[in-house]
């Protein structure tokens, strides 16, 4: 059974993961709007991953006889200056999520909740991958610039991302 503070924090994390999904869905829509369907694909795959993360938390709370409490999801931005801007915002957001996951692990340690601590290790590892992927794409975008054939090559690469 989950301690109340752990349950509350996990519910807050569900909201953060759902906001992440909403943010990436917005970025996918914007990418389609500006004609970068590869970027749109990448963000759509990311959207689906974030929903999966939220559902992992949802199921864990229920498996631990906790109560899932869903709250309002903040509206994400709908306009972005450039593909680089989207990925810089993505990295900043993932760093925020990483801190939130680390705070959850710290809370689980403080509360001597070993099951939650072990459960959260998957998220810790996932965040390392998320940030590394974002940094790689940011490096490529900075290398090729905002326009031209290099951007279309990256768009083609991002189109190949699978769920």
PyMOL CGO cylinders between C-alpha atoms (Angstrom):
from pymol import cmd
from pymol.cgo import CYLINDER

trace = [
    CYLINDER, 0.00, 0.00, 0.00, 1.25, 3.44, -0.94, 0.3, 1, 1, 1, 1, 1, 1,
    CYLINDER, 1.25, 3.44, -0.94, 1.87, 6.12, 1.65, 0.3, 1, 1, 1, 1, 1, 1,
    CYLINDER, 1.87, 6.12, 1.65, -0.28, 9.19, 1.05, 0.3, 1, 1, 1, 1, 1, 1,
    CYLINDER, -0.28, 9.19, 1.05, 2.63, 11.47, 0.06, 0.3, 1, 1, 1, 1, 1, 1,
    CYLINDER, 2.63, 11.47, 0.06, 3.95, 8.90, -2.45, 0.3, 1, 1, 1, 1, 1, 1,
    CYLINDER, 3.95, 8.90, -2.45, 0.48, 8.46, -3.93, 0.3, 1, 1, 1, 1, 1, 1,
    CYLINDER, 0.48, 8.46, -3.93, 0.06, 12.24, -4.29, 0.3, 1, 1, 1, 1, 1, 1,
    CYLINDER, 0.06, 12.24, -4.29, 3.49, 12.63, -5.89, 0.3, 1, 1, 1, 1, 1, 1,
    CYLINDER, 3.49, 12.63, -5.89, 2.84, 9.78, -8.36, 0.3, 1, 1, 1, 1, 1, 1,
    CYLINDER, 2.84, 9.78, -8.36, -0.48, 11.36, -9.30, 0.3, 1, 1, 1, 1, 1, 1,
    CYLINDER, -0.48, 11.36, -9.30, 1.33, 14.66, -9.90, 0.3, 1, 1, 1, 1, 1, 1,
    CYLINDER, 1.33, 14.66, -9.90, 3.76, 12.78, -12.13, 0.3, 1, 1, 1, 1, 1, 1,
    CYLINDER, 3.76, 12.78, -12.13, 0.89, 11.35, -14.18, 0.3, 1, 1, 1, 1, 1, 1,
    CYLINDER, 0.89, 11.35, -14.18, -0.18, 14.94, -14.86, 0.3, 1, 1, 1, 1, 1, 1,
    CYLINDER, -0.18, 14.94, -14.86, 3.38, 15.88, -15.87, 0.3, 1, 1, 1, 1, 1, 1,
    CYLINDER, 3.38, 15.88, -15.87, 3.60, 12.92, -18.24, 0.3, 1, 1, 1, 1, 1, 1,
    CYLINDER, 3.60, 12.92, -18.24, 0.23, 13.78, -19.77, 0.3, 1, 1, 1, 1, 1, 1,
    CYLINDER, 0.23, 13.78, -19.77, 1.35, 17.39, -20.20, 0.3, 1, 1, 1, 1, 1, 1,
    CYLINDER, 1.35, 17.39, -20.20, 4.48, 16.04, -21.92, 0.3, 1, 1, 1, 1, 1, 1,
    CYLINDER, 4.48, 16.04, -21.92, 2.26, 14.06, -24.28, 0.3, 1, 1, 1, 1, 1, 1,
    CYLINDER, 2.26, 14.06, -24.28, 0.12, 17.14, -24.95, 0.3, 1, 1, 1, 1, 1, 1,
    CYLINDER, 0.12, 17.14, -24.95, 3.24, 19.25, -25.60, 0.3, 1, 1, 1, 1, 1, 1,
    CYLINDER, 3.24, 19.25, -25.60, 4.61, 16.75, -28.12, 0.3, 1, 1, 1, 1, 1, 1,
    CYLINDER, 4.61, 16.75, -28.12, 1.23, 16.42, -29.81, 0.3, 1, 1, 1, 1, 1, 1,
    CYLINDER, 1.23, 16.42, -29.81, 1.24, 20.21, -30.23, 0.3, 1, 1, 1, 1, 1, 1,
    CYLINDER, 1.24, 20.21, -30.23, 4.76, 20.09, -31.65, 0.3, 1, 1, 1, 1, 1, 1,
    CYLINDER, 4.76, 20.09, -31.65, 3.70, 17.33, -34.05, 0.3, 1, 1, 1, 1, 1, 1,
    CYLINDER, 3.70, 17.33, -34.05, 0.77, 19.44, -35.24, 0.3, 1, 1, 1, 1, 1, 1,
    CYLINDER, 0.77, 19.44, -35.24, 3.01, 22.47, -35.70, 0.3, 1, 1, 1, 1, 1, 1,
    CYLINDER, 3.01, 22.47, -35.70, 5.57, 20.40, -37.62, 0.3, 1, 1, 1, 1, 1, 1,
    CYLINDER, 5.57, 20.40, -37.62, 2.88, 19.14, -39.98, 0.3, 1, 1, 1, 1, 1, 1,
    CYLINDER, 2.88, 19.14, -39.98, 1.62, 22.71, -40.41, 0.3, 1, 1, 1, 1, 1, 1,
    CYLINDER, 1.62, 22.71, -40.41, 5.06, 23.96, -41.53, 0.3, 1, 1, 1, 1, 1, 1,
    CYLINDER, 5.06, 23.96, -41.53, 5.62, 20.99, -43.86, 0.3, 1, 1, 1, 1, 1, 1,
    CYLINDER, 5.62, 20.99, -43.86, 8.08, 18.94, -41.81, 0.3, 1, 1, 1, 1, 1, 1,
    CYLINDER, 8.08, 18.94, -41.81, 6.34, 15.59, -41.67, 0.3, 1, 1, 1, 1, 1, 1,
    CYLINDER, 6.34, 15.59, -41.67, 9.43, 13.78, -40.39, 0.3, 1, 1, 1, 1, 1, 1,
    CYLINDER, 9.43, 13.78, -40.39, 9.54, 16.09, -37.38, 0.3, 1, 1, 1, 1, 1, 1,
    CYLINDER, 9.54, 16.09, -37.38, 5.78, 15.56, -37.00, 0.3, 1, 1, 1, 1, 1, 1,
    CYLINDER, 5.78, 15.56, -37.00, 6.36, 11.80, -36.94, 0.3, 1, 1, 1, 1, 1, 1,
    CYLINDER, 6.36, 11.80, -36.94, 9.12, 12.09, -34.32, 0.3, 1, 1, 1, 1, 1, 1,
    CYLINDER, 9.12, 12.09, -34.32, 6.93, 14.18, -32.04, 0.3, 1, 1, 1, 1, 1, 1,
    CYLINDER, 6.93, 14.18, -32.04, 3.95, 11.86, -32.56, 0.3, 1, 1, 1, 1, 1, 1,
    CYLINDER, 3.95, 11.86, -32.56, 6.04, 8.87, -31.49, 0.3, 1, 1, 1, 1, 1, 1,
    CYLINDER, 6.04, 8.87, -31.49, 7.19, 10.93, -28.51, 0.3, 1, 1, 1, 1, 1, 1,
    CYLINDER, 7.19, 10.93, -28.51, 3.55, 11.77, -27.69, 0.3, 1, 1, 1, 1, 1, 1,
    CYLINDER, 3.55, 11.77, -27.69, 2.67, 8.07, -27.60, 0.3, 1, 1, 1, 1, 1, 1,
    CYLINDER, 2.67, 8.07, -27.60, 5.70, 7.29, -25.39, 0.3, 1, 1, 1, 1, 1, 1,
    CYLINDER, 5.70, 7.29, -25.39, 4.61, 9.92, -22.87, 0.3, 1, 1, 1, 1, 1, 1,
    CYLINDER, 4.61, 9.92, -22.87, 1.10, 8.48, -22.70, 0.3, 1, 1, 1, 1, 1, 1,
    CYLINDER, 1.10, 8.48, -22.70, 2.71, 5.08, -22.05, 0.3, 1, 1, 1, 1, 1, 1,
    CYLINDER, 2.71, 5.08, -22.05, 4.77, 6.62, -19.22, 0.3, 1, 1, 1, 1, 1, 1,
    CYLINDER, 4.77, 6.62, -19.22, 1.62, 8.08, -17.67, 0.3, 1, 1, 1, 1, 1, 1,
    CYLINDER, 1.62, 8.08, -17.67, -0.12, 4.72, -17.92, 0.3, 1, 1, 1, 1, 1, 1,
    CYLINDER, -0.12, 4.72, -17.92, 2.79, 2.93, -16.20, 0.3, 1, 1, 1, 1, 1, 1,
    CYLINDER, 2.79, 2.93, -16.20, 2.32, 5.27, -13.26, 0.3, 1, 1, 1, 1, 1, 1,
    CYLINDER, 2.32, 5.27, -13.26, -1.47, 4.88, -13.40, 0.3, 1, 1, 1, 1, 1, 1,
    CYLINDER, -1.47, 4.88, -13.40, -1.22, 1.10, -13.28, 0.3, 1, 1, 1, 1, 1, 1,
    CYLINDER, -1.22, 1.10, -13.28, 1.42, 1.14, -10.54, 0.3, 1, 1, 1, 1, 1, 1,
    CYLINDER, 1.42, 1.14, -10.54, -0.75, 3.30, -8.28, 0.3, 1, 1, 1, 1, 1, 1,
    CYLINDER, -0.75, 3.30, -8.28, -3.66, 0.93, -8.78, 0.3, 1, 1, 1, 1, 1, 1,
    CYLINDER, -3.66, 0.93, -8.78, -1.49, -2.17, -8.27, 0.3, 1, 1, 1, 1, 1, 1,
    CYLINDER, -1.49, -2.17, -8.27, -0.41, -0.68, -4.95, 0.3, 1, 1, 1, 1, 1, 1,
    CYLINDER, -0.41, -0.68, -4.95, -4.04, -0.13, -3.85, 0.3, 1, 1, 1, 1, 1, 1,
    CYLINDER, -4.04, -0.13, -3.85, -3.69, 3.61, -4.34, 0.3, 1, 1, 1, 1, 1, 1,
    CYLINDER, -3.69, 3.61, -4.34, -6.21, 5.98, -5.86, 0.3, 1, 1, 1, 1, 1, 1,
    CYLINDER, -6.21, 5.98, -5.86, -5.52, 7.63, -9.19, 0.3, 1, 1, 1, 1, 1, 1,
    CYLINDER, -5.52, 7.63, -9.19, -6.60, 11.27, -9.18, 0.3, 1, 1, 1, 1, 1, 1,
    CYLINDER, -6.60, 11.27, -9.18, -6.46, 13.00, -12.54, 0.3, 1, 1, 1, 1, 1, 1,
    CYLINDER, -6.46, 13.00, -12.54, -6.20, 16.77, -12.69, 0.3, 1, 1, 1, 1, 1, 1,
    CYLINDER, -6.20, 16.77, -12.69, -6.36, 19.44, -15.40, 0.3, 1, 1, 1, 1, 1, 1,
    CYLINDER, -6.36, 19.44, -15.40, -3.64, 19.39, -18.01, 0.3, 1, 1, 1, 1, 1, 1,
    CYLINDER, -3.64, 19.39, -18.01, -2.14, 22.79, -18.80, 0.3, 1, 1, 1, 1, 1, 1,
    CYLINDER, -2.14, 22.79, -18.80, -2.41, 23.98, -22.39, 0.3, 1, 1, 1, 1, 1, 1,
    CYLINDER, -2.41, 23.98, -22.39, 0.92, 23.65, -24.23, 0.3, 1, 1, 1, 1, 1, 1,
    CYLINDER, 0.92, 23.65, -24.23, 2.29, 26.28, -26.60, 0.3, 1, 1, 1, 1, 1, 1,
    CYLINDER, 2.29, 26.28, -26.60, 1.05, 25.96, -30.18, 0.3, 1, 1, 1, 1, 1, 1,
    CYLINDER, 1.05, 25.96, -30.18, 3.58, 28.14, -32.03, 0.3, 1, 1, 1, 1, 1, 1,
    CYLINDER, 3.58, 28.14, -32.03, 7.32, 27.60, -32.25, 0.3, 1, 1, 1, 1, 1, 1,
    CYLINDER, 7.32, 27.60, -32.25, 10.01, 29.76, -33.84, 0.3, 1, 1, 1, 1, 1, 1,
    CYLINDER, 10.01, 29.76, -33.84, 11.81, 26.91, -35.62, 0.3, 1, 1, 1, 1, 1, 1,
    CYLINDER, 11.81, 26.91, -35.62, 12.60, 23.19, -35.48, 0.3, 1, 1, 1, 1, 1, 1,
    CYLINDER, 12.60, 23.19, -35.48, 15.60, 24.05, -33.29, 0.3, 1, 1, 1, 1, 1, 1,
    CYLINDER, 15.60, 24.05, -33.29, 13.31, 26.00, -30.95, 0.3, 1, 1, 1, 1, 1, 1,
    CYLINDER, 13.31, 26.00, -30.95, 11.06, 22.95, -30.62, 0.3, 1, 1, 1, 1, 1, 1,
    CYLINDER, 11.06, 22.95, -30.62, 13.96, 20.69, -29.70, 0.3, 1, 1, 1, 1, 1, 1,
    CYLINDER, 13.96, 20.69, -29.70, 15.48, 23.18, -27.30, 0.3, 1, 1, 1, 1, 1, 1,
    CYLINDER, 15.48, 23.18, -27.30, 12.09, 23.39, -25.58, 0.3, 1, 1, 1, 1, 1, 1,
    CYLINDER, 12.09, 23.39, -25.58, 11.90, 19.59, -25.67, 0.3, 1, 1, 1, 1, 1, 1,
    CYLINDER, 11.90, 19.59, -25.67, 15.26, 19.26, -23.93, 0.3, 1, 1, 1, 1, 1, 1,
    CYLINDER, 15.26, 19.26, -23.93, 14.35, 21.87, -21.32, 0.3, 1, 1, 1, 1, 1, 1,
    CYLINDER, 14.35, 21.87, -21.32, 11.09, 20.04, -20.65, 0.3, 1, 1, 1, 1, 1, 1,
    CYLINDER, 11.09, 20.04, -20.65, 12.80, 16.65, -20.39, 0.3, 1, 1, 1, 1, 1, 1,
    CYLINDER, 12.80, 16.65, -20.39, 15.30, 18.13, -17.91, 0.3, 1, 1, 1, 1, 1, 1,
    CYLINDER, 15.30, 18.13, -17.91, 12.28, 19.28, -15.85, 0.3, 1, 1, 1, 1, 1, 1,
    CYLINDER, 12.28, 19.28, -15.85, 10.82, 15.75, -16.02, 0.3, 1, 1, 1, 1, 1, 1,
    CYLINDER, 10.82, 15.75, -16.02, 14.19, 14.26, -15.02, 0.3, 1, 1, 1, 1, 1, 1,
    CYLINDER, 14.19, 14.26, -15.02, 14.27, 16.47, -11.94, 0.3, 1, 1, 1, 1, 1, 1,
    CYLINDER, 14.27, 16.47, -11.94, 10.72, 15.45, -11.11, 0.3, 1, 1, 1, 1, 1, 1,
    CYLINDER, 10.72, 15.45, -11.11, 11.58, 11.73, -11.41, 0.3, 1, 1, 1, 1, 1, 1,
    CYLINDER, 11.58, 11.73, -11.41, 14.69, 12.24, -9.27, 0.3, 1, 1, 1, 1, 1, 1,
    CYLINDER, 14.69, 12.24, -9.27, 12.57, 14.01, -6.66, 0.3, 1, 1, 1, 1, 1, 1,
    CYLINDER, 12.57, 14.01, -6.66, 10.19, 11.03, -6.67, 0.3, 1, 1, 1, 1, 1, 1,
    CYLINDER, 10.19, 11.03, -6.67, 13.10, 8.64, -6.11, 0.3, 1, 1, 1, 1, 1, 1,
    CYLINDER, 13.10, 8.64, -6.11, 14.34, 10.84, -3.24, 0.3, 1, 1, 1, 1, 1, 1,
    CYLINDER, 14.34, 10.84, -3.24, 10.86, 10.79, -1.72, 0.3, 1, 1, 1, 1, 1, 1,
    CYLINDER, 10.86, 10.79, -1.72, 10.63, 6.99, -2.05, 0.3, 1, 1, 1, 1, 1, 1,
    CYLINDER, 10.63, 6.99, -2.05, 14.01, 6.67, -0.30, 0.3, 1, 1, 1, 1, 1, 1,
    CYLINDER, 14.01, 6.67, -0.30, 12.92, 9.07, 2.46, 0.3, 1, 1, 1, 1, 1, 1,
    CYLINDER, 12.92, 9.07, 2.46, 9.67, 7.13, 2.95, 0.3, 1, 1, 1, 1, 1, 1,
    CYLINDER, 9.67, 7.13, 2.95, 11.47, 3.75, 2.87, 0.3, 1, 1, 1, 1, 1, 1,
    CYLINDER, 11.47, 3.75, 2.87, 9.24, 2.71, -0.04, 0.3, 1, 1, 1, 1, 1, 1,
    CYLINDER, 9.24, 2.71, -0.04, 11.49, 0.15, -1.72, 0.3, 1, 1, 1, 1, 1, 1,
    CYLINDER, 11.49, 0.15, -1.72, 8.88, -1.01, -4.24, 0.3, 1, 1, 1, 1, 1, 1,
    CYLINDER, 8.88, -1.01, -4.24, 8.35, 2.50, -5.56, 0.3, 1, 1, 1, 1, 1, 1,
    CYLINDER, 8.35, 2.50, -5.56, 12.07, 3.14, -5.58, 0.3, 1, 1, 1, 1, 1, 1,
    CYLINDER, 12.07, 3.14, -5.58, 12.63, 0.04, -7.74, 0.3, 1, 1, 1, 1, 1, 1,
    CYLINDER, 12.63, 0.04, -7.74, 9.65, 0.91, -9.97, 0.3, 1, 1, 1, 1, 1, 1,
    CYLINDER, 9.65, 0.91, -9.97, 11.04, 4.40, -10.62, 0.3, 1, 1, 1, 1, 1, 1,
    CYLINDER, 11.04, 4.40, -10.62, 14.43, 3.11, -11.80, 0.3, 1, 1, 1, 1, 1, 1,
    CYLINDER, 14.43, 3.11, -11.80, 12.89, 2.43, -15.23, 0.3, 1, 1, 1, 1, 1, 1,
    CYLINDER, 12.89, 2.43, -15.23, 11.98, 6.13, -15.47, 0.3, 1, 1, 1, 1, 1, 1,
    CYLINDER, 11.98, 6.13, -15.47, 15.48, 7.21, -14.37, 0.3, 1, 1, 1, 1, 1, 1,
    CYLINDER, 15.48, 7.21, -14.37, 17.01, 5.18, -17.20, 0.3, 1, 1, 1, 1, 1, 1,
    CYLINDER, 17.01, 5.18, -17.20, 14.39, 6.40, -19.67, 0.3, 1, 1, 1, 1, 1, 1,
    CYLINDER, 14.39, 6.40, -19.67, 15.19, 10.03, -18.90, 0.3, 1, 1, 1, 1, 1, 1,
    CYLINDER, 15.19, 10.03, -18.90, 18.88, 9.51, -19.66, 0.3, 1, 1, 1, 1, 1, 1,
    CYLINDER, 18.88, 9.51, -19.66, 17.87, 8.26, -23.12, 0.3, 1, 1, 1, 1, 1, 1,
    CYLINDER, 17.87, 8.26, -23.12, 15.34, 11.08, -23.65, 0.3, 1, 1, 1, 1, 1, 1,
    CYLINDER, 15.34, 11.08, -23.65, 17.86, 13.83, -22.94, 0.3, 1, 1, 1, 1, 1, 1,
    CYLINDER, 17.86, 13.83, -22.94, 20.60, 12.18, -25.03, 0.3, 1, 1, 1, 1, 1, 1,
    CYLINDER, 20.60, 12.18, -25.03, 18.27, 11.90, -28.04, 0.3, 1, 1, 1, 1, 1, 1,
    CYLINDER, 18.27, 11.90, -28.04, 17.26, 15.55, -27.75, 0.3, 1, 1, 1, 1, 1, 1,
    CYLINDER, 17.26, 15.55, -27.75, 20.87, 16.72, -27.47, 0.3, 1, 1, 1, 1, 1, 1,
    CYLINDER, 20.87, 16.72, -27.47, 21.84, 14.71, -30.55, 0.3, 1, 1, 1, 1, 1, 1,
    CYLINDER, 21.84, 14.71, -30.55, 19.07, 16.26, -32.65, 0.3, 1, 1, 1, 1, 1, 1,
    CYLINDER, 19.07, 16.26, -32.65, 19.87, 19.76, -31.36, 0.3, 1, 1, 1, 1, 1, 1,
    CYLINDER, 19.87, 19.76, -31.36, 23.52, 19.26, -32.38, 0.3, 1, 1, 1, 1, 1, 1,
    CYLINDER, 23.52, 19.26, -32.38, 22.47, 18.21, -35.86, 0.3, 1, 1, 1, 1, 1, 1,
    CYLINDER, 22.47, 18.21, -35.86, 20.09, 21.16, -36.23, 0.3, 1, 1, 1, 1, 1, 1,
    CYLINDER, 20.09, 21.16, -36.23, 22.80, 23.59, -35.15, 0.3, 1, 1, 1, 1, 1, 1,
    CYLINDER, 22.80, 23.59, -35.15, 25.21, 21.99, -37.59, 0.3, 1, 1, 1, 1, 1, 1,
    CYLINDER, 25.21, 21.99, -37.59, 22.93, 22.24, -40.64, 0.3, 1, 1, 1, 1, 1, 1,
    CYLINDER, 22.93, 22.24, -40.64, 21.19, 25.51, -39.80, 0.3, 1, 1, 1, 1, 1, 1,
    CYLINDER, 21.19, 25.51, -39.80, 17.54, 26.44, -40.01, 0.3, 1, 1, 1, 1, 1, 1,
    CYLINDER, 17.54, 26.44, -40.01, 17.00, 26.07, -43.74, 0.3, 1, 1, 1, 1, 1, 1,
    CYLINDER, 17.00, 26.07, -43.74, 18.13, 24.14, -46.75, 0.3, 1, 1, 1, 1, 1, 1,
    CYLINDER, 18.13, 24.14, -46.75, 18.84, 20.57, -47.68, 0.3, 1, 1, 1, 1, 1, 1,
    CYLINDER, 18.84, 20.57, -47.68, 20.35, 19.71, -44.28, 0.3, 1, 1, 1, 1, 1, 1,
    CYLINDER, 20.35, 19.71, -44.28, 17.03, 20.39, -42.58, 0.3, 1, 1, 1, 1, 1, 1,
    CYLINDER, 17.03, 20.39, -42.58, 15.28, 18.13, -45.06, 0.3, 1, 1, 1, 1, 1, 1,
    CYLINDER, 15.28, 18.13, -45.06, 17.84, 15.39, -44.42, 0.3, 1, 1, 1, 1, 1, 1,
    CYLINDER, 17.84, 15.39, -44.42, 17.09, 15.58, -40.70, 0.3, 1, 1, 1, 1, 1, 1,
    CYLINDER, 17.09, 15.58, -40.70, 13.37, 15.59, -41.49, 0.3, 1, 1, 1, 1, 1, 1,
    CYLINDER, 13.37, 15.59, -41.49, 13.83, 12.38, -43.50, 0.3, 1, 1, 1, 1, 1, 1,
    CYLINDER, 13.83, 12.38, -43.50, 15.82, 10.82, -40.63, 0.3, 1, 1, 1, 1, 1, 1,
    CYLINDER, 15.82, 10.82, -40.63, 13.13, 11.71, -38.09, 0.3, 1, 1, 1, 1, 1, 1,
    CYLINDER, 13.13, 11.71, -38.09, 10.45, 10.27, -40.38, 0.3, 1, 1, 1, 1, 1, 1,
    CYLINDER, 10.45, 10.27, -40.38, 12.04, 6.84, -39.90, 0.3, 1, 1, 1, 1, 1, 1,
    CYLINDER, 12.04, 6.84, -39.90, 11.44, 6.79, -36.13, 0.3, 1, 1, 1, 1, 1, 1,
    CYLINDER, 11.44, 6.79, -36.13, 9.13, 3.95, -35.15, 0.3, 1, 1, 1, 1, 1, 1,
    CYLINDER, 9.13, 3.95, -35.15, 7.02, 3.43, -32.06, 0.3, 1, 1, 1, 1, 1, 1,
]
cmd.load_cgo(trace, "trace")
